[in-house]
């Protein structure tokens, strides 16, 4: 998972977060049964925002840039590179 948005900035009170998740090895049926909002990208992801307080996007190609979302998130609105937070659930320790 990759985290972005004001949640990963130095803002005292971040407004939201944006998350990109890898679609590799995801059981979409299980996901549909437990958290269908994660598959609902309609209405500006309002169902996701209501349940989780942020947005979750599968790591597919972002239409305007032609980049996968994980790459797209690493560029600020003015085109400069920026960092994001990476969460790897397969790791037992964090660095």
GUVOLUM-89290 format. One record per residue: x, y, z of N, C-alpha, C, O, CB in turn; residue in three letters. Coordinates in Angstrom, 1 decimal, m for minus. Glycine has a CB too. Example, Ala and Ser with C-alpha at 12.3 -4.5 7.8 and 13.67 -1.06 7.14 Angstrom:
<pt <13.2,m5.7,7.8>,<12.3,m4.5,7.8>,<13.2,m3.3,7.8>,<14.2,m3.3,8.5>,<11.3,m4.5,9.0>,ALA>
<pt <12.8,m2.2,7.1>,<13.7,m1.1,7.1>,<12.9,0.0,7.9>,<13.4,1.1,8.0>,<14.1,m0.6,5.7>,SER>
This chain:
<pt <0.8,m1.2,0.0>,<0.0,0.0,0.0>,<0.9,1.2,0.0>,<2.0,1.2,0.6>,<m1.0,0.0,1.2>,UNK>
<pt <0.4,2.3,m0.6>,<1.1,3.5,m0.7>,<0.1,4.6,m0.2>,<m1.0,4.7,m0.6>,<1.6,3.9,m2.2>,UNK>
<pt <0.6,5.4,0.8>,<m0.2,6.5,1.4>,<0.3,7.8,0.9>,<1.4,8.1,0.7>,<m0.1,6.4,2.9>,UNK>
<pt <m0.7,8.7,0.7>,<m0.5,10.0,0.2>,<m1.5,11.0,0.8>,<m2.3,10.5,1.6>,<m0.6,10.1,m1.4>,UNK>
<pt <m1.5,12.2,0.4>,<m2.5,13.2,0.9>,<m2.0,13.9,2.1>,<m0.9,13.7,2.5>,<m3.8,12.5,1.3>,UNK>
<pt <m2.8,14.8,2.7>,<m2.4,15.6,3.8>,<m2.1,14.8,5.0>,<m1.4,15.2,5.9>,<m3.5,16.6,4.2>,UNK>
<pt <m2.5,13.5,5.1>,<m2.2,12.6,6.2>,<m0.7,12.4,6.3>,<m0.1,12.1,7.4>,<m2.9,11.3,6.0>,UNK>
<pt <0.1,12.4,5.2>,<1.5,12.2,5.2>,<2.3,13.4,5.1>,<3.5,13.4,4.7>,<1.9,11.2,4.1>,UNK>
<pt <1.7,14.6,5.4>,<2.4,15.8,5.4>,<2.7,16.3,6.9>,<2.4,15.5,7.8>,<1.7,16.9,4.7>,UNK>
<pt <3.2,17.4,7.0>,<3.5,18.0,8.4>,<2.3,18.8,8.9>,<2.5,19.5,9.9>,<4.8,18.8,8.4>,UNK>
<pt <1.2,18.7,8.3>,<0.0,19.4,8.8>,<m0.4,19.0,10.1>,<m0.4,17.8,10.4>,<m1.2,19.3,7.8>,UNK>
<pt <m0.7,19.9,11.0>,<m1.1,19.5,12.4>,<m2.4,18.7,12.4>,<m2.6,17.8,13.2>,<m1.3,20.8,13.2>,UNK>
<pt <m3.3,19.1,11.5>,<m4.6,18.4,11.5>,<m4.9,18.0,10.0>,<m5.6,18.7,9.3>,<m5.8,19.3,12.1>,UNK>
<pt <m4.4,16.9,9.6>,<m4.6,16.5,8.2>,<m6.1,16.2,7.9>,<m6.8,15.7,8.8>,<m3.8,15.2,7.8>,UNK>
<pt <m6.5,16.5,6.7>,<m8.0,16.4,6.4>,<m8.3,15.0,5.9>,<m9.4,14.6,6.1>,<m8.3,17.4,5.3>,UNK>
<pt <m7.4,14.3,5.2>,<m7.7,13.1,4.6>,<m6.5,12.3,4.3>,<m5.3,12.7,4.6>,<m8.6,13.2,3.4>,UNK>
<pt <m6.7,11.1,3.7>,<m5.5,10.4,3.2>,<m6.0,9.8,1.8>,<m7.2,9.7,1.6>,<m5.1,9.3,4.2>,UNK>
<pt <m5.0,9.5,1.0>,<m5.2,8.8,m0.2>,<m4.4,7.5,m0.2>,<m3.2,7.6,0.2>,<m4.9,9.7,m1.5>,UNK>
<pt <m4.9,6.4,m0.6>,<m4.2,5.2,m0.5>,<m4.3,4.5,m1.9>,<m5.3,4.5,m2.5>,<m4.7,4.3,0.6>,UNK>
<pt <m3.2,3.9,m2.3>,<m3.2,3.1,m3.5>,<m2.8,1.7,m3.0>,<m1.9,1.5,m2.2>,<m2.1,3.5,m4.6>,UNK>
<pt <m3.6,0.7,m3.5>,<m3.3,m0.7,m3.1>,<m3.0,m1.6,m4.3>,<m3.5,m1.4,m5.4>,<m4.5,m1.3,m2.3>,UNK>
<pt <m2.1,m2.5,m4.0>,<m1.7,m3.4,m5.1>,<m2.9,m4.4,m5.3>,<m3.4,m5.0,m4.4>,<m0.4,m4.2,m4.7>,UNK>
<pt <m3.1,m4.7,m6.6>,<m4.2,m5.6,m6.9>,<m3.7,m7.1,m7.0>,<m4.4,m8.0,m7.2>,<m4.9,m5.2,m8.2>,UNK>
<pt <m2.4,m7.2,m6.9>,<m1.7,m8.6,m7.0>,<m2.2,m9.4,m5.8>,<m2.1,m9.0,m4.7>,<m0.2,m8.4,m7.0>,UNK>
<pt <m2.6,m10.6,m6.1>,<m3.1,m11.6,m5.2>,<m4.2,m11.2,m4.3>,<m4.4,m11.7,m3.2>,<m1.9,m12.0,m4.3>,UNK>
<pt <m5.0,m10.3,m4.7>,<m6.2,m9.9,m4.0>,<m7.4,m10.7,m4.4>,<m7.7,m10.9,m5.6>,<m6.5,m8.3,m4.2>,UNK>
<pt <m8.1,m11.3,m3.4>,<m9.3,m12.0,m3.6>,<m10.5,m11.0,m3.7>,<m11.0,m10.6,m2.7>,<m9.6,m13.1,m2.5>,UNK>
<pt <m10.8,m10.6,m5.0>,<m11.8,m9.6,m5.2>,<m13.2,m10.0,m4.6>,<m14.0,m9.2,m4.1>,<m12.0,m9.3,m6.7>,UNK>
<pt <m13.5,m11.3,m4.6>,<m14.8,m11.8,m4.0>,<m14.8,m11.5,m2.5>,<m15.8,m11.1,m2.0>,<m15.0,m13.3,m4.3>,UNK>
<pt <m13.7,m11.9,m1.8>,<m13.6,m11.6,m0.4>,<m13.7,m10.1,m0.1>,<m14.4,m9.7,0.8>,<m12.3,m12.2,0.2>,UNK>
<pt <m13.0,m9.4,m0.9>,<m13.1,m7.9,m0.7>,<m14.5,m7.4,m0.9>,<m14.9,m6.5,m0.2>,<m12.1,m7.2,m1.7>,UNK>
<pt <m15.2,m7.9,m1.9>,<m16.5,m7.4,m2.2>,<m17.4,m7.8,m1.0>,<m18.4,m7.0,m0.7>,<m17.1,m8.1,m3.5>,UNK>
<pt <m17.2,m8.9,m0.4>,<m18.0,m9.3,0.8>,<m17.7,m8.6,2.1>,<m18.6,m8.4,2.9>,<m17.8,m10.8,1.0>,UNK>
<pt <m16.5,m8.1,2.2>,<m16.1,m7.5,3.5>,<m16.0,m6.0,3.4>,<m16.3,m5.3,4.4>,<m14.8,m8.1,4.0>,UNK>
<pt <m15.5,m5.5,2.3>,<m15.4,m4.0,2.2>,<m15.7,m3.6,0.7>,<m14.8,m3.2,0.0>,<m13.9,m3.6,2.6>,UNK>
<pt <m16.9,m3.7,0.3>,<m17.3,m3.4,m1.1>,<m16.9,m1.9,m1.5>,<m16.8,m1.7,m2.7>,<m18.7,m3.6,m1.3>,UNK>
<pt <m16.8,m1.1,m0.5>,<m16.5,0.3,m0.8>,<m15.1,0.5,m1.5>,<m14.9,1.4,m2.3>,<m16.5,1.2,0.5>,UNK>
<pt <m14.2,m0.5,m1.2>,<m12.9,m0.4,m1.8>,<m12.9,m0.6,m3.3>,<m12.0,m0.2,m4.0>,<m12.0,m1.4,m1.2>,UNK>
<pt <m14.0,m1.2,m3.8>,<m14.1,m1.5,m5.2>,<m15.1,m0.4,m5.9>,<m15.2,m0.4,m7.1>,<m14.7,m2.9,m5.5>,UNK>
<pt <m15.6,0.4,m5.1>,<m16.6,1.4,m5.6>,<m15.9,2.8,m5.8>,<m15.6,3.5,m4.8>,<m17.8,1.6,m4.6>,UNK>
<pt <m15.6,3.1,m7.1>,<m14.8,4.3,m7.4>,<m15.8,5.4,m7.9>,<m15.3,6.4,m8.3>,<m13.8,4.0,m8.4>,UNK>
<pt <m17.1,5.1,m7.8>,<m18.1,6.1,m8.3>,<m18.2,7.3,m7.4>,<m17.8,7.3,m6.2>,<m19.4,5.4,m8.5>,UNK>
<pt <m18.9,8.3,m7.9>,<m19.2,9.5,m7.1>,<m18.0,10.0,m6.3>,<m18.2,10.4,m5.1>,<m20.4,9.2,m6.1>,UNK>
<pt <m16.9,10.1,m7.0>,<m15.7,10.6,m6.3>,<m15.3,9.9,m5.1>,<m14.8,10.4,m4.1>,<m15.8,12.1,m6.0>,UNK>
<pt <m15.6,8.6,m5.1>,<m15.3,7.6,m4.0>,<m15.9,8.0,m2.7>,<m15.3,7.9,m1.6>,<m13.8,7.6,m3.8>,UNK>
<pt <m17.1,8.5,m2.8>,<m17.9,9.0,m1.6>,<m18.1,7.9,m0.6>,<m18.1,8.1,0.6>,<m19.2,9.6,m2.0>,UNK>
<pt <m18.4,6.7,m1.0>,<m18.6,5.6,m0.1>,<m17.4,5.2,0.7>,<m17.5,4.9,1.9>,<m19.1,4.3,m0.9>,UNK>
<pt <m16.2,5.3,0.1>,<m15.0,5.1,0.8>,<m14.7,6.2,1.8>,<m14.3,5.9,3.0>,<m13.8,5.0,m0.2>,UNK>
<pt <m14.9,7.4,1.4>,<m14.7,8.5,2.3>,<m15.6,8.4,3.5>,<m15.2,8.7,4.7>,<m14.9,9.9,1.6>,UNK>
<pt <m16.9,8.0,3.3>,<m17.8,7.9,4.4>,<m17.4,6.8,5.4>,<m17.5,7.0,6.6>,<m19.2,7.6,3.9>,UNK>
<pt <m17.0,5.7,4.9>,<m16.6,4.6,5.8>,<m15.2,4.7,6.4>,<m15.0,4.4,7.6>,<m16.7,3.3,5.0>,UNK>
<pt <m14.2,5.1,5.6>,<m12.8,5.1,6.0>,<m12.2,6.5,6.3>,<m11.1,6.5,6.9>,<m12.0,4.4,5.0>,UNK>
<pt <m12.8,7.5,5.8>,<m12.3,8.9,6.0>,<m11.2,9.2,4.9>,<m10.5,10.2,5.1>,<m11.7,9.0,7.3>,UNK>
<pt <m11.1,8.4,3.9>,<m10.1,8.6,2.8>,<m10.4,7.8,1.6>,<m11.5,7.2,1.5>,<m8.7,8.3,3.3>,UNK>
<pt <m9.5,7.9,0.6>,<m9.8,7.2,m0.6>,<m8.8,6.1,m0.9>,<m7.6,6.2,m0.5>,<m9.7,8.2,m1.8>,UNK>
<pt <m9.3,5.0,m1.5>,<m8.4,3.9,m1.8>,<m8.6,3.6,m3.3>,<m9.6,3.4,m3.9>,<m8.9,2.6,m1.0>,UNK>
<pt <m7.4,3.6,m4.0>,<m7.4,3.4,m5.4>,<m6.6,2.2,m5.8>,<m5.5,2.0,m5.2>,<m6.9,4.7,m6.2>,UNK>
<pt <m7.0,1.3,m6.6>,<m6.2,0.2,m7.1>,<m5.0,0.8,m7.9>,<m5.2,1.8,m8.6>,<m7.0,m0.8,m7.9>,UNK>
<pt <m3.9,0.1,m7.8>,<m2.7,0.6,m8.5>,<m2.8,0.3,m10.0>,<m2.2,m0.6,m10.6>,<m1.4,0.0,m8.0>,UNK>
<pt <m3.7,1.0,m10.7>,<m3.9,0.9,m12.1>,<m3.5,2.2,m12.7>,<m3.0,3.1,m12.0>,<m5.4,0.6,m12.5>,UNK>
<pt <m3.6,2.4,m14.0>,<m3.1,3.6,m14.7>,<m4.1,4.8,m14.4>,<m5.3,4.7,m14.6>,<m3.0,3.3,m16.2>,UNK>
<pt <m3.5,5.9,m14.0>,<m4.2,7.1,m13.8>,<m4.4,7.7,m15.2>,<m3.4,7.9,m16.0>,<m3.5,8.1,m12.9>,UNK>
<pt <m5.6,8.0,m15.6>,<m5.9,8.4,m17.0>,<m5.1,9.6,m17.5>,<m4.5,9.5,m18.6>,<m7.3,8.7,m17.1>,UNK>
<pt <m5.1,10.7,m16.8>,<m4.4,11.9,m17.3>,<m2.9,11.8,m17.5>,<m2.4,12.3,m18.5>,<m4.8,13.1,m16.4>,UNK>
<pt <m2.2,11.1,m16.6>,<m0.8,11.1,m16.6>,<m0.3,9.8,m17.4>,<0.9,9.8,m17.9>,<m0.2,11.1,m15.2>,UNK>
<pt <m1.1,8.8,m17.4>,<m0.6,7.5,m18.0>,<0.3,6.7,m17.1>,<0.9,5.7,m17.5>,<0.1,7.8,m19.3>,UNK>
<pt <0.4,7.2,m15.8>,<1.2,6.5,m14.8>,<0.4,5.6,m13.9>,<m0.8,5.9,m13.7>,<2.1,7.5,m14.0>,UNK>
<pt <1.0,4.6,m13.3>,<0.2,3.8,m12.3>,<0.1,4.8,m11.1>,<0.9,5.7,m10.9>,<1.0,2.5,m11.9>,UNK>
<pt <m0.9,4.6,m10.3>,<m1.2,5.6,m9.2>,<0.0,5.6,m8.2>,<0.3,6.7,m7.7>,<m2.4,5.2,m8.4>,UNK>
<pt <0.7,4.5,m8.0>,<1.8,4.6,m7.1>,<2.9,5.5,m7.6>,<3.6,6.2,m6.8>,<2.4,3.2,m6.9>,UNK>
<pt <3.1,5.6,m8.9>,<4.0,6.6,m9.5>,<3.4,8.0,m9.5>,<4.1,8.9,m9.1>,<4.4,6.1,m10.9>,UNK>
<pt <2.2,8.1,m9.8>,<1.5,9.4,m9.9>,<1.5,10.1,m8.6>,<1.7,11.3,m8.5>,<0.0,9.2,m10.4>,UNK>
<pt <1.4,9.3,m7.5>,<1.4,9.9,m6.1>,<2.7,10.5,m5.8>,<2.8,11.3,m4.8>,<1.0,8.9,m5.1>,UNK>
<pt <3.8,10.1,m6.5>,<5.1,10.6,m6.1>,<5.5,11.9,m6.8>,<6.6,12.3,m6.8>,<6.1,9.6,m6.4>,UNK>
<pt <4.5,12.6,m7.4>,<4.7,13.9,m8.1>,<3.7,14.9,m7.5>,<2.5,14.6,m7.5>,<4.5,13.7,m9.6>,UNK>
<pt <4.2,16.0,m7.1>,<3.3,17.0,m6.6>,<2.5,17.7,m7.7>,<2.8,17.5,m8.9>,<4.0,18.1,m5.7>,UNK>
<pt <1.5,18.5,m7.4>,<0.7,19.2,m8.4>,<1.5,20.1,m9.3>,<1.1,20.3,m10.4>,<m0.4,20.0,m7.7>,UNK>
<pt <2.6,20.6,m8.8>,<3.5,21.5,m9.6>,<4.5,20.7,m10.4>,<5.4,21.3,m11.1>,<4.2,22.5,m8.7>,UNK>
<pt <4.5,19.3,m10.3>,<5.4,18.5,m11.1>,<6.7,18.1,m10.5>,<7.5,17.4,m11.1>,<5.7,19.2,m12.4>,UNK>
<pt <6.9,18.5,m9.2>,<8.1,18.1,m8.5>,<8.0,16.8,m7.9>,<6.8,16.4,m7.5>,<8.6,19.2,m7.5>,UNK>
<pt <9.1,16.1,m7.7>,<9.0,14.8,m7.0>,<8.8,15.0,m5.5>,<9.2,16.0,m4.9>,<10.4,14.0,m7.2>,UNK>
<pt <8.1,14.0,m4.9>,<7.8,14.0,m3.5>,<7.8,12.6,m3.0>,<7.6,11.6,m3.7>,<6.5,14.8,m3.2>,UNK>
<pt <7.9,12.5,m1.7>,<7.8,11.2,m1.0>,<6.4,10.8,m0.7>,<5.5,11.6,m0.6>,<8.7,11.2,0.2>,UNK>
<pt <6.2,9.5,m0.5>,<5.0,8.9,m0.1>,<5.3,7.9,1.0>,<6.5,7.5,1.2>,<4.1,8.3,m1.2>,UNK>
<pt <4.4,7.4,1.7>,<4.6,6.3,2.7>,<4.2,5.0,2.1>,<3.2,4.8,1.5>,<3.7,6.6,4.0>,UNK>
<pt <5.1,4.0,2.2>,<4.9,2.7,1.7>,<4.7,1.8,2.9>,<5.5,1.7,3.8>,<6.1,2.2,0.8>,UNK>
<pt <3.6,1.0,2.8>,<3.3,0.0,3.9>,<3.3,m1.4,3.2>,<2.6,m1.7,2.3>,<1.9,0.3,4.6>,UNK>
<pt <4.2,m2.2,3.7>,<4.4,m3.6,3.1>,<3.9,m4.6,4.2>,<4.7,m4.8,5.2>,<5.9,m3.9,2.6>,UNK>
<pt <2.8,m5.1,4.1>,<2.3,m6.0,5.2>,<3.0,m7.3,5.2>,<2.8,m8.1,6.2>,<0.8,m6.3,4.9>,UNK>
<pt <3.9,m7.6,4.3>,<4.7,m8.8,4.4>,<6.0,m8.7,5.2>,<6.6,m9.6,5.5>,<5.1,m9.3,3.0>,UNK>
<pt <6.3,m7.4,5.6>,<7.5,m7.2,6.4>,<7.1,m7.3,7.9>,<6.1,m6.9,8.4>,<8.0,m5.8,6.2>,UNK>
<pt <8.1,m7.9,8.6>,<7.9,m8.1,10.1>,<8.4,m6.9,10.9>,<8.0,m6.7,12.0>,<8.5,m9.4,10.5>,UNK>
<pt <9.4,m6.2,10.3>,<9.9,m5.0,10.9>,<9.9,m3.9,10.0>,<9.7,m4.0,8.8>,<11.4,m5.3,11.4>,UNK>
<pt <9.9,m2.7,10.6>,<9.8,m1.4,9.8>,<11.2,m0.7,9.9>,<11.8,m0.7,11.0>,<8.7,m0.6,10.3>,UNK>
<pt <11.5,0.0,8.8>,<12.7,0.7,8.9>,<12.4,2.2,8.6>,<13.3,3.0,8.6>,<13.8,0.2,7.9>,UNK>
